[in-house]
Structure formats: structure tokens, C-alpha cells
Amino acid sequence: MRVYNFSAGPAVLPEDVLKKAASELTEYGASGQSVMEMSHRSKEYEAVQNQCEALLREVLSIPYNYKVLFIQGGAHMQFEMIPLNLMKSENADFVITGQWAEKAYKEAKNYGEVNAVASSKDKTFSYIPELDSSKFNKDADFFHICQNNTIFGTRFIELPDTGNVPLVADMSSCILSEPIDVSKYGLIYACAQKNMGPAGVTVVIIRDDLIYDLSGVFPRIPTMLQYKTYADNNSLYNTPPTYAIYMCGLVLEWIKQKGGLSAMKELNEQKAKVLYEYLDNSKLFKNPVDKKYRSLMNVTFVTGNEELDKKFIKQAKENGLVNLGGHRSVGGMRASIYNAMPIEGVQKLVDFMKNFEAENV
Ligand SMILES: *Cc1c(COP(=O)(O)O)cnc(C)c1O
């Protein structure tokens, strides 16, 4: 029996998508092969990848002057590729809103002058700091934010005005959760395993003018770490993660069938409301985040008693509600309620929390 899986990532996938993939597992279309077995140079596979890209462009309304790249190495490799590719004058601004933002910042430091314009570390990243644009470097090569902070359960509700400085956003845990205006960004990146598909592929959406020719740059930037390599070769310079890309295509098809990103947003807001409303009225559980910046995707909560947290996580699991432990660095609990988590799962979680509260207060 399938459980309700609240994992932060790899995370729940739509059951319909898994069933479709199962039905095509051994024979995809009329090809007589699994997608897993196909040459990445075959016409059949190229159609799979092109379809995935076309759906992503449609669902996210990606303008024509942006490229979609499929890259391996996760969001972590983007922490390297972004400074390696974009740091022309070797300056960049970062907002430190959590562990991922901090990691991206630390990696970028290896490649140039990096400025932390604001941080919410003083209150364990429980809010998004106010930004003072006079602290922004007008000549920075890029300005980096982590749009949704998976571990701490916060998100940007307003984008910084960075003027001509390209805004770069880590959207690993919020891509496809609601409509966005891609034209406001220079580069968007997201690993697939939160809200887009299985692990193995990372999507980079990059404005054309930011794809620099780095062939004359010294020290040499490895071919596989240059965006241009992917852009010039339709992400087929080497073997891409073919099956992960196929699965992302199925997820995008599912999103489209459900009504696209405005429908996802409505459903995600409904789910988050059910959970936050209960948390706000609970005598046992508390959401430690500034209300204004609450994430729609990752809902954190604590009882204030570590033993009780552990008991909750264990009993929840026995009731088919799994992966509710907070990130190993922060403890407590976290329910990740990505697109594929049905509202019934959130309702069942809240019912279970109510019973647990009645028995433990
Ligand atoms: C999960 C996550 C990462 C790390 O992704 P990997 O694919 O493991 O490198 C980075 N940033 C955010 C916002 C995440 O949620």
C-alpha cells in the first residue's frame, strides 16, 4: 500500500505518473524498447527530450530568449557552475536565507569577491531579511537568492530589484509550484527531485546573453562545466540522464492536464492553509517561521520537546505518514507538501496531529 510521503527530496511523485511510466517501462510507444535502453542519439529519445523541454517552456511560459539546459550534478554543481560561468568581473551579491544559500555563497567565494547583502542567520533563518538596495553592488555579475528555503520553510514573497544585475535563483524546492515571471531572472536552476521528477537531472533556465564563450578564459573552465557546451548541443554533448528527463516530461504532462501552474498554486495554497491553520491553533505544535514568509512547499514544526518529536515521527510512520523528520541539521519536523502530495494526505496528517495532541498535552 502506498503511504503519504512527506520527504523533502527525493520526494513523492504523482501516482498517475508512476503508473504511466510502469505501463511504458518495457516498451515505449512503438519503439519496442524501454526509454532506459534507448540511444541518446536516437530519434525516439530526442523526441522524448524535446517534448520535456517544450512542456517546460509551455507550463512556465519561458520566453524565447532563454535556453533550457539539462545538466547532471544536482543543485550543488550549480553552486560551482554559476560563479565559474557568470563571474566576469568577479563580483556577486548573495542573500543568506538558509543552508543552501550559504553553501552557494561559500562556493562562489572561491571564484571572486562575494558580498552577503543580508542574512537571517541571527534567528536561525526563520524569516527573509529586508533588503537595502544601497548595499547592492551595481556592477555585480549576478545577484543570488534561494527562493524557497527547503530546510527552514521560508520563501521570498517579493523579488529584490537588482536593476541590470541578473537575478539568479535556486528554485529547487519551489519550481512548478506556482506561476512565475521568468523574464525577471537571468538564471533559474532547480534539481528535479523535489517538485519535478526523480533525482539525476537539474534544469537550468538561462537568458541567452548570459551564455558566455569561455574558450579563451584562463584558467581553463572544464568543458562539462560551461553552459555553452549544453546550450550549443541541445544538452546532448554527452549522455544526459535520459530516464530522469523522460520522467520530468511525464510530470509536466500531468501538471498541464491538471490545469497548469495556476491550478497547482491554488491546490498548494489550500494544502498549506489546512496545515498552517491547524499549527496556529495547536497547543502542542508550533511553526517557528515568520508568518509573512511561510513556504508553501516545506512546512516546519516542533513540539519544543525532542523526545516528543521523535515519538511523533515514529507514530506517524506507523500510520502511513512517512519522512516527517526535519533536516538532520535542525531536527524537529517538516512536512514537504509538493505538487504531488494530494490534499487528502495533508488532511490525514492534520487529523493524526490532532489525535497526537489530544493524547500528549
Ligand atoms: C535539495 C536542494 C539543494 C541540493 O540539491 P542536490 O541536488 O542534492 O545538489 C539545493 N538547493 C535547494 C533549495 C534544495 O532544496
The ligand as a Gaussian input file, in Angstrom:
#p B3LYP/6-31G(d) Opt

LIG

0 1
 C       17.698000      19.963000      -2.319000
 C       18.224000      21.323000      -2.525000
 C       19.549000      21.536000      -2.938000
 C       20.543000      20.417000      -3.132000
 O       20.242000      19.658000      -4.234000
 P       21.221000      18.483000      -4.761000
 O       20.545000      18.023000      -5.994000
 O       21.277000      17.459000      -3.681000
 O       22.546000      19.093000      -5.021000
 C       19.928000      22.850000      -3.170000
 N       19.090000      23.879000      -3.010000
 C       17.812000      23.702000      -2.600000
 C       16.915000      24.883000      -2.442000
 C       17.340000      22.421000      -2.342000
 O       16.071000      22.255000      -1.933000

